[in-house]
Amino acid sequence: MNLSGGNQSKVEMYFDLQVYSFQMAFTYGSWRKL
């Protein structure tokens, strides 16, 4: 992981975490519907 970006990498990491948690919640919700 490249940390030379400073704030940029922090923002990207936070955004990736949001997308990941959203995908997990969506997948979990789809499984519960089955």
N, C-alpha and C positions, 0 to 999 in steps of 0.2 A: 504493500500500500504506500502510495506516495504522499508524504505529509508536507512537502514543500509548498503546497498550495495555501496553507494556513486556513483562513476562513472558508475559502472555496471548498476544501475537502470536508470541512465540518458540515457545511450546508449540504453537500452531496451525500454525505453519510446519513444525515438526518432525513433527507428526502428519500434515500434508498430504504431506510427503516420504515418510513411512512408507507411507501409503496408495498414493501414486504408484509407489513402488518395488515394492510388493506387486502392484499391477495390472500393471506391466511384466513382472515375473517370471511371473505367471500367464499373461499373453498369450503370452510367449515360450515357456512350457512347453506351451501349447495348440498353438502352431504347430509345435513339435517333434514332437508326437504325430501330426500329420497325415502 
